[in-house]
Amino acid sequence: MIRLRLAFALTILAGCAGNVQSALIDAPQAEVMGHLAAAFATKDPARITFAFRAMGDYGLPAAGIVESSINAMGYRLLENGDIEAAIKVFDLNTGTFPLSANTWDSLAEAVMTNGDCETAILYYRESLKLNPDSGNAARMIERIVSEQRLSYASGNKS
């Protein structure tokens, strides 16, 4: 099979700046990546979602790079205060890479930032189920539960 070396210009994908990484992928996989880049260029959420999920279905060797890059984009949105957009990006990442503990952890963080602690606990538990050694997920569950207890004890029953 023809092997191509792609410089992963994920900077093209939704303007992600940061580490440009490369991966060896086969020609059919390169075609899928081309479709993903074209979908991002249209800025059409439905087309991006379709192309992104198709890439995940192929189980590309580069999928981990894309997963990390999309996660980084979600964190940039979160840091810029666009919590709802960050949640959508993290949700897309968990839908595409449902066996990644990191995507669930990131989604949990965004949901918690949005004030939905119950859902955050569910997502942190999913992350912990996928990676029982995840100290962050365990700490965050403990922190949320502890804060809820303190809030309840102080009379704020929300």
TISE-128063 format. One record per residue (C-alpha): y, x, z. Coordinates in steps of 0.05 Angstrom, whole numbers, padded with zeros to 5 digits, always signed. Each point is the difference from the previous one (the first is absolute). Layout:
residues N
YXZ;...
***
This chain:
residues 158
+00000+00000+00000;+00069+00024-00015;+00034+00023+00064;+00075-00003+00007;+00042+00034+00051;+00055-00048+00019;+00059+00023+00041;+00004-00061+00043;+00070-00020-00014;-00002-00056+00049;+00074+00009+00001;-00003-00043-00063;-00037-00053+00039;+00055-00039+00035;+00044+00061+00005;-00042+00032+00053;+00030+00067+00017;-00040+00051+00038;-00061+00041-00011;-00024+00001-00071;-00075+00010+00001;-00051+00008-00054;-00071-00022-00009;-00055+00007-00051;-00015-00067-00031;-00039-00023-00061;+00034-00027-00063;-00016-00074+00016;+00029+00011+00070;+00062+00032-00031;+00008-00064-00041;-00002-00041+00064;+00053+00045+00031;+00042-00009-00062;-00005-00075+00008;+00022+00007+00073;+00060+00042-00019;+00019-00051-00054;-00007-00057+00049;+00047+00035+00050;+00050+00010-00056;+00003-00075-00011;+00015-00013+00074;-00042-00064-00007;-00037-00009+00066;-00058-00038-00031;-00011+00053-00053;+00005+00056+00051;-00049-00034+00046;-00050-00011-00057;+00004+00072-00025;-00003+00029+00070;-00061-00041+00020;-00034+00018-00066;+00010+00073+00017;-00031-00010+00068;-00059-00035-00032;-00014+00062-00042;-00007+00042+00063;+00041+00055-00030;-00003+00069+00031;+00075-00006+00001;-00001-00065+00037;+00012+00035+00067;+00062+00033-00029;+00026-00068-00023;-00018-00032+00066;+00040+00053+00037;+00059-00005-00048;+00004-00075+00004;-00005+00005+00076;+00057+00049-00001;+00041-00049-00041;-00014-00054+00053;+00025+00047+00054;+00063+00015-00038;+00013-00075-00005;-00014-00008+00074;+00047+00057+00018;+00054-00032-00043;-00007-00065+00038;-00033-00039-00056;-00058-00024+00044;-00022-00057-00044;-00006+00044-00061;-00036+00053+00040;-00050-00053+00024;-00013-00021-00072;-00012+00072-00021;-00047+00014+00058;-00035-00066-00012;-00011+00019-00073;-00028+00067+00023;-00049-00032+00049;-00021-00050-00053;-00014+00057-00048;-00029+00048+00050;-00031-00045+00053;-00045+00055+00027;+00058+00046+00017;+00017+00001+00074;+00067+00030-00016;+00023-00059-00043;-00017-00049+00056;+00036+00043+00051;+00062+00002-00043;-00001-00075-00012;-00008-00011+00075;+00061+00043+00014;+00043-00038-00050;-00023-00068+00027;+00013+00023+00071;+00070+00023-00021;+00010-00070-00027;-00017-00027+00069;-00069-00028-00014;-00039+00036+00055;-00062-00045-00004;-00010+00015-00074;+00015+00074+00013;-00056+00002+00051;-00048-00031-00051;+00019+00053-00052;-00004+00057+00050;-00069-00025+00020;-00021+00001-00074;+00026+00071-00005;-00039+00019+00063;-00063-00033-00027;+00005+00042-00063;+00017+00063+00039;-00023-00003+00073;+00032+00068+00012;+00069-00027-00017;+00040+00017+00062;+00063-00032-00028;-00032-00069-00010;-00029+00001+00070;+00066+00023+00031;+00039-00053-00038;-00047-00056+00021;+00006+00023+00072;+00076+00005-00006;+00008-00070-00030;-00046-00031+00052;+00036+00037+00056;+00069-00023-00025;-00025-00071-00006;-00025+00002+00072;+00067+00028+00024;+00038-00052-00039;-00044-00056+00028;+00006+00027+00071;+00076+00002-00005;+00001-00073-00019;+00011+00007-00075;-00061-00037-00025;+00014+00008-00074;
***
